[in-house]
Amino acid sequence: MTRTLAALPGAARRLCLSRRNGEICTREDGHRGLHHRTGGRLLWNDLQADPPECAAAGTPVDPAPVLDDGFPGHRALCPVCWAFVPRDGDGRLEPHDSWRGDESRYEADRRREWFNAYGW
């Protein structure tokens, strides 16, 4: 049974989450050897990994709709890495690292509820 990262307890802290061509490594954090995406054929090393910075910085975006409790604040959804990112004064995405998992269980729960309410 496949589960989303947010469905796994502490997933952001337990998984490697290195990226290559947008695919996320699903091996344990601190693993030895090549990065690998479970269910895929893509293997890569650290030199081949995508940079942590998302290429969508500076993209003009609208703020994301908010849930009843105000989540995700005044942030926008990045169309490339799916992170919730602050916008600058001109309505463009601020520079940010690609989304690599939620920082807390609360953020994961709110993020899941947001996607259930507003979709992709």
C-alpha positions in Angstrom: 0.0 0.0 0.0 1.5 3.4 -1.0 1.0 6.3 1.3 1.8 10.0 0.8 4.7 11.6 2.6 2.3 13.5 4.9 0.6 10.2 5.9 3.9 8.8 7.3 4.7 9.8 10.9 7.6 12.2 10.9 8.2 11.7 7.2 10.0 15.0 6.7 12.5 14.0 9.4 13.0 10.3 8.4 13.3 10.4 4.6 16.3 11.7 2.6 14.2 13.8 0.2 17.1 14.6 -2.2 15.7 15.5 -5.7 16.7 14.6 -9.2 14.6 16.0 -12.1 11.9 16.7 -9.6 11.7 13.1 -8.2 12.2 12.8 -4.5 14.5 10.2 -2.9 12.4 8.0 -0.6 15.3 6.2 1.2 16.0 6.8 4.8 17.7 10.1 5.8 21.5 9.6 6.0 21.5 6.5 3.8 24.6 5.2 2.0 24.8 4.8 -1.7 22.7 6.2 -4.5 19.5 8.1 -4.1 16.4 6.3 -5.3 12.7 6.9 -5.8 10.6 4.0 -4.6 8.7 2.6 -7.6 11.0 4.3 -10.1 14.1 3.5 -12.1 15.8 6.8 -11.5 19.1 6.6 -9.5 21.4 9.5 -8.7 24.3 10.7 -6.6 24.7 13.9 -4.7 26.5 15.6 -7.6 23.6 14.8 -9.9 21.0 16.0 -7.4 18.8 19.1 -8.1 19.9 22.2 -6.3 17.9 22.9 -3.2 16.7 26.3 -4.5 13.4 26.1 -6.5 13.6 27.6 -10.0 10.2 29.2 -9.6 11.4 32.1 -7.5 10.2 35.4 -9.0 7.2 33.8 -10.7 4.0 36.0 -10.4 1.4 34.2 -8.4 -1.8 34.9 -6.5 -2.1 34.1 -2.8 -3.5 30.6 -2.1 -7.1 30.3 -0.9 -7.2 30.0 2.9 -8.8 27.4 5.2 -11.2 28.6 8.0 -8.2 28.8 10.4 -6.2 31.0 7.9 -3.8 28.4 6.7 -1.6 28.9 4.6 -1.5 32.5 5.6 -0.6 35.0 2.9 1.6 32.4 1.1 1.1 31.2 -2.4 1.4 27.7 -3.8 4.6 27.2 -5.8 3.6 25.7 -9.2 7.0 23.9 -9.5 7.7 22.4 -6.1 4.3 22.7 -4.4 5.6 24.5 -1.3 3.6 27.3 0.3 5.9 30.3 -0.2 5.6 34.0 0.8 5.2 36.6 -2.0 7.3 39.7 -2.4 5.7 43.2 -2.7 5.2 42.7 -6.4 3.2 39.5 -6.0 6.1 37.2 -7.0 7.3 34.1 -5.2 10.2 34.8 -2.9 13.4 32.7 -3.3 12.9 29.4 -1.6 14.2 25.9 -1.3 12.1 23.2 -3.1 9.6 21.6 -0.8 11.2 18.7 0.9 8.5 17.7 3.4 6.6 19.4 6.1 8.5 20.8 9.1 5.9 19.6 11.6 3.0 17.3 12.0 0.7 20.4 12.3 2.0 21.7 9.0 1.5 18.3 7.3 -2.1 18.1 8.6 -3.0 21.6 7.5 -1.3 21.0 4.1 -3.3 17.8 3.6 -6.5 19.5 4.6 -5.8 22.4 2.2 -5.1 20.0 -0.8 -8.3 18.1 0.1 -10.3 21.3 0.0 -8.6 23.1 -3.0 -6.9 20.3 -4.9 -3.8 20.6 -7.1 
